[in-house]
Amino acid sequence: MLLQPVILSGGSGTRLWPLSREAYPKQFLPLTSEHTMLQETVRRLDGLDQEHPRHAIGLLEPLVVCNEAHRFLVAEQFRVLGRHPGAIILEPKGRNTAPALTVAALAALRGGLDPVLLVMPADHMIRDEPAFRAAVADGVTLAEQGAVVTFGIVPSKPEVGYGYIRQGEPYVGEARGESPLEGLAGHAYRLSAFVEKPDLETAQGYLADGRYLWNSGIFVLKASLWLSLIERLRPDIAQAATHAFTAGREAGQFFGLDAAAFAACPSDSIDYAVMEHIAGEARREAPATIVIPLDAGWSDVGAWSALWEVRAQDAAGNVLDGDAFVHDANNNLLIARHRMVAVVGVDDLIVVETPDAVLVVKKDRAQDVKVVTQFLEHAGRHEFRHHQRVHRPWGAYESIGHGGRYQVKRLSVKPGESLSLQMHHHRAEHWVVVSGTARVTCDDKSFLITENQSTYIPVGSAHRLENPGTIPLEIIEVQSGSYLGEDDIVRFEDVYARGSKDG
């Protein structure tokens, strides 16, 4: 049997601001290990093809569905991990998880295949990976028989930030009462209902009841089954997503959906569009809807308080990351990315420092960080979208100073990469090489400059910066002119197929 992992990487992670930004959200950050959350999602699949006790699982390369603006981040993180995605499907505009899964299912069916889909968010943590793989193997068995399977997290506390799943009776096979889980790793139950996020008293009741599980957002089902369900229950989503896919274009590992068609697609989640309708459905032709309990140290790391819970703590319950110091302080999370952070005599605080922003919030108010990001977005502040260090497919740049008619940036260009051939209407640029070797194109001239050498790019000149060497190229760029915005770019050639709006 073929198993097609589908990684949904469309989240923005605003509750983890200021580390997570719109242009560089939490799935691309190493929050719980040396690897990013996206990379951990890929890595935990290793060995899954050895978990099934009855049938060999043919594990396919993951399909990733992500925001078009994040395409190079996804590709780079796979490259660093030494892996290859099956395809990176680009959403021109976020439309939630139901349309994302629909286009992924269409991609999985190409070539006459109909694999089982393992649908996972890109930004979850699972501590006990063998337990996760064993549960997934059970889910694959059920999905091969035509079931829709989800995983309910065994709750450890009365959590008000998660939706819940109510499990029903133990599941047995449809024919002759035979259990399809005989000899496999765990138990399976009929999925009785999805339940909205509760208040604290209700959540305490759920925990005492024992039938309620946290909704993980992880699903296993055949690709063709998902398409039949979305066509029956949300034909508007099915039609628009199919149009966007069939009118899309493939470019190497990227598959770009048609922008106009996808923009017309209604936005809805997998749960609301399909799962809530089929939970406990009594129609004869309806698929079995099953929940498998999962007790594997799962967290969606959806807020700073959740990160504090899953990170290693000292004897006083403090989590320290970076140049941080505590005295007579308990149960704090301190993250220092640029400067020293010290706290004295305080408890239950979150303090996160980055080069351009500092967050201080009580741990029990961590969910309210969204009011900060809402303010920044409405005010048009750059701190909502970008870090001070802005990543590009060729490397990164960082603003280190600015004034009325100038700004200074530090550019880092990866070996073998190049910026686009471009020009600016309103600014000139001065480049100074700090380390490495640069190949510079300026109008009809091409030449090399090395460490401690510099060059000048006049306003209106067509120019390109390349790194022909084997080490990173570090450049100090001084921009001067009447307008210094990143949208003052006219691209003539670009190996990354970007437009001016990409920056």
C-alpha atoms as one frame of an Amber mdcrd trajectory, in Angstrom:
protein
   0.000   0.000   0.000   1.163   3.550  -0.726   1.180   6.231   1.962   1.328
   9.859   0.854   2.255  12.316   3.631   0.577  15.708   3.182   2.084  18.520
   5.246  -0.109  21.602   5.635   2.188  24.581   6.152  -0.160  27.523   5.821
  -0.192  28.762   9.430   1.086  32.177  10.497   1.819  31.419  14.174   0.941
  34.939  15.350   0.605  33.855  19.002   4.373  33.196  19.023   5.263  36.758
  18.038   7.919  38.218  18.044   9.856  35.069  17.056   7.141  34.067  14.592
   6.288  36.634  11.900   3.967  36.507   8.901   6.889  36.141   6.478   8.708
  33.641   8.713   6.125  31.780  10.853   6.705  29.226  13.584   6.909  26.117
  11.378  10.228  27.442  10.052  11.691  28.031  13.526  13.708  25.590  15.704
  11.495  25.932  18.782  11.691  22.474  20.355  14.937  21.014  18.968  17.841
  21.854  16.693  15.539  21.245  13.737  12.651  23.466  12.718   9.098  22.308
  13.315   8.631  21.602   9.602  11.812  19.540   9.563  10.695  17.610  12.644
   7.373  16.852  10.917   9.322  15.337   8.010  11.801  13.480  10.219   9.200
  11.764  12.382   8.064   9.824   9.309  11.398   7.976   9.243  10.807   4.285
   9.856   7.067   4.498   9.248   7.386   2.049   6.376   8.699  -0.521   8.908
   5.832  -0.127  11.395   3.075  -2.047   9.626   2.906  -5.686  10.835   0.769
  -7.041   7.972   1.553  -5.126   4.807   4.523  -3.170   3.583   3.946   0.568
   3.443   5.366   2.332   0.416   6.198   5.744   1.888   6.088   8.483  -0.762
   7.902  11.817  -0.588   5.795  14.424   1.249   3.498  16.841  -0.510   3.691
  20.272   1.126   0.953  22.874   0.757   2.191  26.341   1.699   1.755  30.032
   1.103   3.350  31.091  -2.165   5.507  33.590  -0.256   7.052  30.738   1.778
   8.031  28.535  -1.164  11.777  29.124  -0.894  11.734  28.645   2.885  10.135
  25.218   2.442  12.557  24.238  -0.322  15.569  25.405   1.684  14.513  23.523
   4.817  14.139  20.306   2.840  17.553  20.930   1.264  19.246  21.463   4.632
  17.618  18.264   5.893  18.879  16.362   2.836  15.333  15.438   1.757  13.226
  16.006  -1.328   9.535  16.943  -1.315   7.203  15.167  -3.709   5.923  18.622
  -4.625   5.495  22.027  -3.004   1.974  23.228  -3.797   1.715  27.016  -3.647
  -1.398  28.774  -2.373  -1.684  32.312  -3.812  -3.980  33.125  -0.883  -4.751
  31.244   2.312  -8.060  29.367   2.141  -7.823  27.147   5.249  -7.266  23.397
   5.371 -10.180  21.941   3.371  -9.142  23.524   0.039  -5.493  22.752   0.848
  -6.250  19.061   1.344  -8.374  19.015  -1.816  -5.529  20.206  -4.058  -3.131
  17.824  -2.295  -5.502  14.905  -2.954  -5.702  15.885  -6.622  -1.898  15.912
  -6.778  -1.718  12.515  -5.066  -4.054  10.968  -7.660  -1.850  11.915 -10.590
  -0.312   8.975 -12.407  -3.266   6.720 -11.675  -2.404   6.285  -7.990  -4.849
   6.397  -5.087  -2.647   6.418  -1.989  -3.664   6.723   1.630  -3.082  10.313
   2.762  -1.456  11.115   6.098  -2.481  14.730   6.670  -0.403  16.655   9.226
   0.074  20.287  10.233   3.678  21.431   9.831   3.967  23.015  13.274   3.218
  20.329  15.880   5.560  18.645  18.342   5.367  14.907  19.122   7.811  13.680
  21.733   7.194   9.900  21.475   7.707   9.349  17.758   7.575   5.506  17.870
   4.114   5.713  19.491   3.035   8.153  16.773   4.259   5.868  13.977   2.543
   2.856  15.530  -0.766   4.763  15.716  -0.385   5.926  12.123   0.230   2.336
  10.992  -3.065   1.364  12.621  -4.739   4.299  10.872  -3.366   3.178   7.518
  -4.888  -0.277   8.015  -8.306   1.274   8.647  -7.996   3.782   5.811  -7.156
   0.977   3.388 -10.532  -0.535   4.319 -12.280   2.727   3.433 -12.421   4.476
   6.799 -11.733   8.105   7.690  -9.347   8.152  10.642  -8.316  10.944  12.977
  -6.192  10.951  16.103  -7.431  12.190  19.446  -4.807  13.308  21.934  -5.227
  11.789  25.387  -5.656  14.935  27.533  -3.290  15.635  30.402  -5.214  18.592
  31.836  -8.493  20.511  31.326  -7.371  22.539  28.292  -9.590  25.390  27.048
  -7.460  26.209  24.007  -8.205  23.020  22.031 -11.265  21.576  20.364 -12.263
  18.099  21.517 -13.333  14.779  19.993 -15.870  12.548  21.736 -15.147   8.883
  21.178 -17.965   6.377  20.875 -18.048   2.605  21.040 -14.981   0.482  20.218
 -14.729  -0.007  16.469 -14.913  -3.459  14.903 -14.872  -4.421  11.250 -17.985
  -4.005   9.160 -17.975  -7.647   8.023 -18.748 -10.494  10.473 -17.768  -8.349
  13.444 -14.065  -9.000  12.918 -11.723  -6.466  14.456  -9.419  -4.928  11.848
  -7.033  -3.970  14.659  -6.278  -7.513  15.729  -2.550  -7.814  16.273  -1.872
  -4.105  15.768  -0.639  -1.501  18.179  -3.679   0.140  19.743  -7.402   0.686
  20.037  -9.880   2.434  17.784 -13.317   3.909  18.468 -16.241   5.254  16.539
 -15.955   9.013  16.256 -19.088  10.290  17.989 -18.715  14.074  17.640 -16.414
  17.058  17.366 -16.790  19.527  20.228 -15.877  23.240  20.246 -13.320  24.718
  22.642 -14.891  24.567  26.121 -14.776  26.843  29.142 -12.721  25.647  32.116
 -15.596  23.994  33.984 -16.679  22.079  30.878 -13.077  21.052  30.155 -12.760
  19.696  33.695 -15.889  17.658  33.070 -14.442  16.310  29.810 -11.293  15.199
  31.623 -13.302  13.408  34.311 -15.590  11.784  31.725 -12.733   9.975  29.966
 -14.370   9.873  26.520 -13.059  13.231  25.340  -9.787  13.692  23.461  -8.031
  16.778  22.126  -8.472  17.320  18.396  -5.029  16.831  16.834  -5.885  17.929
  13.286  -4.133  14.812  11.923  -6.083  12.589   9.503  -5.612   9.387   7.499
  -7.847   8.495   4.517  -7.692   7.556   0.842  -7.210  10.450  -1.590 -10.246
   9.425  -3.640 -12.382   9.226  -0.497 -11.542  12.786   0.508 -12.485  14.040
  -2.951 -15.807  12.180  -2.870 -16.590  13.628   0.575 -15.721  17.215  -0.301
 -17.694  16.932  -3.563 -20.758  15.690  -1.666 -20.598  18.040   1.324 -18.931
  21.156  -0.110 -19.225  21.077  -3.901 -18.333  24.787  -4.041 -14.921  24.091
  -2.496 -14.407  20.996  -4.641 -15.192  22.852  -7.863 -13.066  25.922  -7.138
 -10.081  23.932  -5.848 -10.216  21.558  -8.818 -10.285  24.510 -11.213  -7.317
  26.091  -9.427  -5.395  22.821  -9.649  -6.162  21.948 -13.274  -5.292  25.508
 -14.356  -2.116  25.501 -12.255   1.448  25.338 -13.486   4.360  23.119 -12.510
   7.877  24.558 -12.252  10.400  22.034 -10.955   9.466  21.065  -7.401   6.880
  23.871  -7.191   3.258  23.624  -8.345   1.501  26.983  -8.522  -2.291  27.021
  -8.256  -4.225  29.367 -10.512  -4.502  32.580  -8.496  -7.930  33.753  -9.655
  -9.565  30.352  -9.279  -8.117  29.763  -5.825  -9.056  33.248  -4.646 -12.667
  32.361  -5.557 -12.537  29.211  -3.411 -14.484  29.409  -0.117 -12.353  29.219
   3.011 -13.126  26.388   5.435 -11.398  23.831   7.628 -11.342  20.055   7.237
 -13.366  19.751  10.442 -16.143  22.175   9.521 -16.361  21.258   5.830 -16.418
  17.473   6.213 -15.532  15.823   9.507 -18.314  17.277  11.657 -20.883  16.182
   9.056 -19.731  12.570   8.815 -19.019  11.936  12.532 -21.545   9.298  13.544
 -23.252   9.457  10.128 -25.796   6.665   9.766 -25.993   6.505   5.941 -25.339
   2.988   4.670 -22.825   4.214   2.113 -21.070   6.546   4.562 -17.484   5.670
   5.447 -16.622   4.545   8.953 -15.376   7.530  10.951 -12.812   6.462  13.524
 -10.701   8.070  16.227  -7.490   6.487  17.487  -6.336   7.731  20.917  -2.765
   9.029  20.808  -0.660   9.440  23.953   2.686  10.526  22.520   3.675  13.837
  24.109   1.818  15.931  21.514   1.614  19.734  21.520   0.597  22.221  18.866
   2.942  24.755  20.524   0.186  27.277  19.923   1.276  29.822  22.538   4.317
  30.766  24.617   2.866  28.962  27.638   2.770  25.739  25.585   6.430  26.173
  24.641   7.297  26.624  28.331   5.519  23.342  29.087   7.420  21.275  26.506
  10.917  22.728  27.017  13.376  21.509  29.672  13.052  23.506  32.899  15.548
  24.171  35.668  14.908  23.389  39.339  12.866  26.586  39.714  10.756  25.843
  36.637  12.499  28.417  34.427  13.208  27.873  30.733  16.222  29.894  29.578
  17.123  30.240  25.896  20.054  32.461  24.966  21.902  34.966  27.161  19.395
  34.932  30.023  19.750  35.236  33.816  17.249  34.702  36.643  17.443  35.340
  40.384  14.744  34.488  42.910  12.368  33.850  40.003  10.198  30.862  39.177
   8.345  29.316  36.237   9.436  31.881  33.648  10.261  31.520  29.949  13.124
  33.774  28.855  14.295  33.895  25.230  17.173  36.220  24.351  18.117  36.489
  20.682  20.192  39.686  20.599  20.902  41.058  24.086  21.148  39.800  27.632
  17.808  39.371  29.415  17.696  39.313  33.230  14.719  38.958  35.573  14.750
  39.212  39.367  11.992  38.374  41.828   9.235  37.628  39.306   7.252  34.491
  38.548   5.188  33.123  35.664   6.384  35.554  33.001   7.140  35.161  29.316
   9.962  37.442  28.116  11.002  37.176  24.467  13.699  39.496  23.077  14.563
  39.933  19.395  16.640  42.640  17.686  13.575  44.770  16.900  10.969  43.845
  19.535  10.556  42.705  23.152   7.487  40.894  24.494   6.626  40.665  28.207
   3.410  38.829  29.121   2.058  36.857  32.054   2.099  33.159  31.278  -1.640
  32.764  31.851  -2.308  35.565  29.325  -0.151  34.061  26.562  -3.156  33.598
  24.259  -3.614  37.396  24.250  -0.410  38.031  22.278  -2.710  38.159  19.247
  -3.818  41.684  20.291  -0.229  42.837  19.695  -0.084  41.329  16.215  -3.497
  42.788  15.399  -2.231  46.228  16.378   0.941  45.843  14.322  -0.982  44.621
  11.271  -3.541  47.430  11.388  -0.780  50.008  11.918   1.173  48.686   8.943
   4.250  48.071  11.100   7.072  46.004   9.638   7.378  44.046  12.915   4.190
  42.161  11.996   5.503  40.752   8.737   9.307  40.638   8.886  12.141  40.089
  11.278  15.012  42.523  11.222  16.815  39.791   9.267  14.754  39.124   6.137
  15.254  35.814   4.329  15.431  35.583   0.554  16.044  32.546  -1.679  19.584
  33.788  -2.343  20.359  34.391   1.345  19.250  37.187   3.666  19.538  40.885
   4.405  19.397  42.833   7.630  18.838  46.536   8.183  21.550  47.970  10.446
  20.867  51.702  10.137  18.675  54.267   8.387  17.956  57.968   8.073  15.883
  60.377   5.984  17.510  59.589   2.622  19.694  56.567   3.359  19.688  53.104
   4.846  22.427  50.561   5.515  21.967  46.817   5.110  24.065  43.729   5.670
  23.615  41.213   2.822  24.583  37.545   3.014  24.570  35.687  -0.325  24.849
  31.890  -0.271  27.572  30.203  -2.383  26.538  29.852  -6.019  23.469  32.098
  -5.629  22.663  35.445  -7.218  20.251  38.327  -6.875  18.078  39.223  -9.830
  19.211  41.493 -12.661  17.349  44.619 -11.586  17.252  48.409 -11.468  15.898
  51.079  -9.147  14.201  54.339 -10.123  14.851  56.239  -6.910  18.017  54.991
  -5.204  21.707  54.424  -5.783  23.669  51.709  -3.975  27.216  51.393  -2.644
  28.489  47.858  -2.011  31.447  47.016   0.264  32.646  43.396   0.453  33.249
  42.275   4.035  34.109  38.654   3.202  34.031  36.427   0.124  34.100  37.373
  -3.537  31.359  39.156  -5.478  30.694  39.129  -9.186  29.056  42.443 -10.062
  27.115  43.283 -13.198  26.480  46.991 -13.775  24.938  47.831 -17.166  27.362
  46.410 -19.755  30.224  45.712 -17.323  30.922  42.557 -15.292  33.769  42.344
 -12.762  34.898  40.761  -9.477  35.440  42.544  -6.162  36.853  40.934  -3.033
  37.269  41.687   0.673  37.658  45.409   1.502  36.842  46.439  -2.066  33.726
  48.365  -3.080  31.680  49.530  -6.047  28.919  52.053  -6.834  25.608  51.352
  -8.604  24.021  54.545 -10.008  20.288  55.229 -10.075  18.672  53.529 -13.085
  21.536  51.123 -13.793  20.752  47.463 -14.501  22.748  45.491 -11.963  23.218
  42.067 -10.416  25.149  40.727  -7.425  26.408  37.106  -7.488  28.465  34.863
  -5.230  30.713  32.690  -7.447  32.664  31.360  -4.466  32.324  28.487  -1.997
  31.829  30.552   1.176  29.025  33.009   2.010  29.433  36.478   0.525  28.963
  39.249   3.114  28.216  42.728   1.784  27.525  46.085   3.417  25.058  47.944
   1.198  24.470  51.680   1.578  21.324  52.874  -0.201  20.752  56.576  -0.839
  17.937  58.343  -2.625  14.469  59.838  -2.418  12.666  56.502  -1.900  14.147
  53.356  -0.333  11.214  50.907  -0.268  11.689  47.271  -1.281   9.035  47.709
  -3.977  11.359  50.011  -5.970  12.642  47.024  -7.937  12.288  46.390 -11.653
  13.436  42.840 -12.401  14.746  41.927 -15.839  15.952  38.387 -15.056  15.443
  36.246 -11.984  16.335  32.569 -11.531  13.666  32.319  -8.811  10.824  33.572
 -11.067   9.866  36.375  -8.682   7.969  39.511  -9.460   8.561  42.935  -7.933
   5.986  42.230  -5.227   8.184  39.442  -3.832  10.829  41.915  -2.642
